Amino acid sequence: MFQKHGRPILVPVSRKTVIGEVLGIDDPNERDAGTVACSVSSILRGASILRVHNVIAASQTVTMIGNLME
């Protein structure tokens, strides 16, 4: 989906308001689980760059997705 034009795609979903609205979480610092879910969805659709606040969680997510997809 994201690879239509053959360019790397940046997905800036980290702690966004929409995540808070969907999950009912007002504090952006508590939205990391929603960010991880959006990141996984984006990776599976071809995104190659994630803009995140919690770099450790994002790195672990990318590593797990990569291993699960092998």
LONUVEX-74761 format. One record per atom (N, C-alpha, C): x, y, z. Coordinates in steps of 0.05 Angstrom, whole numbers, padded with zeros to 5 digits, always signed. Layout:
! LONUVEX-74761
XYZ ...
//
This chain:
! LONUVEX-74761
+00016-00024+00000 +00000+00000+00000 +00017+00025+00000 +00036+00027+00019 +00053+00051+00021 +00075+00052+00000 +00081+00030-00013 +00103+00029-00032 +00096+00036-00060 +00073+00047-00065 +00063+00052-00092 +00083+00068-00109 +00096+00088-00097 +00114+00105-00113 +00144+00098-00110 +00150+00076-00096 +00177+00067-00094 +00195+00085-00077 +00184+00100-00059 +00199+00118-00042 +00196+00109-00013 +00216+00115+00004 +00212+00109+00033 +00189+00125+00044 +00174+00114+00062 +00151+00127+00074 +00155+00131+00104 +00152+00156+00112 +00153+00163+00141 +00125+00163+00152 +00122+00149+00175 +00096+00148+00188 +00099+00160+00216 +00088+00184+00220 +00091+00198+00246 +00066+00194+00263 +00062+00170+00274 +00038+00164+00290 +00042+00166+00320 +00066+00171+00329 +00073+00170+00358 +00055+00187+00375 +00040+00174+00392 +00024+00187+00414 +00004+00208+00403 -00005+00205+00379 -00023+00224+00367 -00050+00225+00381 -00064+00248+00377 -00090+00252+00389 -00110+00231+00381 -00109+00222+00356 -00128+00201+00347 -00124+00176+00363 -00100+00169+00371 -00095+00145+00387 -00109+00149+00414 -00106+00173+00426 -00119+00179+00451 -00149+00178+00449 -00160+00187+00426 -00189+00187+00423 -00199+00158+00420 -00185+00142+00405 -00194+00114+00401 -00192+00098+00428 -00170+00102+00442 -00165+00087+00467 -00177+00100+00492 -00186+00125+00489 -00196+00139+00513 -00174+00147+00532 -00151+00155+00522 -00128+00162+00538 -00121+00192+00533 -00124+00208+00554 -00118+00237+00551 -00089+00243+00551 -00073+00229+00568 -00045+00235+00571 -00029+00222+00548 -00016+00239+00531 +00000+00228+00509 +00021+00209+00517 +00032+00212+00541 +00054+00194+00551 +00044+00166+00556 +00018+00162+00557 +00006+00136+00562 -00004+00122+00537 +00003+00133+00514 -00007+00123+00488 +00012+00105+00473 +00033+00095+00486 +00053+00079+00472 +00042+00053+00460 +00023+00040+00474 +00012+00015+00463 -00003+00021+00437 -00017+00043+00435 -00030+00051+00411 -00011+00058+00389 +00011+00071+00397 +00033+00077+00377 +00045+00051+00366 +00050+00032+00383 +00061+00006+00374 +00041-00007+00354 +00016-00007+00361 -00004-00020+00343 -00004-00006+00316 -00004+00021+00316 -00003+00036+00290 +00023+00031+00275 +00045+00028+00290 +00071+00023+00277 +00071-00004+00264 +00060-00025+00277 +00059-00051+00266 +00042-00051+00240 +00019-00038+00241 +00002-00036+00218 +00016-00022+00195 +00031-00001+00201 +00045+00014+00181 +00068-00003+00169 +00083-00017+00185 +00104-00034+00176 +00093-00056+00157 +00072-00068+00165 +00060-00090+00149 +00049-00079+00122 +00044-00053+00120 +00035-00041+00096 +00058-00028+00080 +00082-00031+00090 +00105-00022+00074 +00120+00003+00083 +00112+00014+00106 +00126+00038+00116 +00154+00030+00123 +00173+00049+00119 +00201+00043+00125 +00213+00061+00146 +00200+00083+00153 +00210+00101+00173 +00187+00107+00193 +00193+00103+00218 +00173+00110+00239 +00184+00133+00256 +00166+00153+00261 +00173+00175+00278 +00160+00169+00305 +00176+00164+00325 +00165+00156+00351 +00179+00171+00374 +00167+00171+00397 +00179+00181+00422 +00193+00159+00437 +00181+00136+00438 +00193+00113+00453 +00209+00096+00433 +00234+00103+00430 +00252+00090+00410 +00256+00061+00417 +00259+00054+00443 +00264+00027+00451 +00240+00009+00444 +00216+00018+00450 +00192+00002+00443 +00190-00001+00412 +00196+00020+00398 +00194+00019+00368 +00215-00001+00357 +00239+00001+00368 +00260-00017+00358 +00254-00046+00364 +00243-00052+00388 +00236-00079+00395 +00212-00088+00377 +00194-00071+00371 +00171-00077+00354 +00181-00085+00326 +00199-00068+00315 +00209-00074+00288 +00224-00100+00287 +00240-00105+00308 +00255-00130+00309 +00236-00154+00310 +00216-00153+00327 +00197-00175+00329 +00181-00179+00303 +00172-00158+00291 +00157-00161+00266 +00175-00173+00245 +00200-00164+00243 +00219-00176+00224 +00223-00206+00229 +00226-00214+00253 +00230-00242+00260 +00205-00259+00255 +00182-00248+00261 +00157-00262+00257 +00150-00265+00227 +00160-00247+00211 +00154-00248+00182 +00173-00266+00167 +00194-00276+00180 +00213-00294+00167 +00201-00321+00162 
//
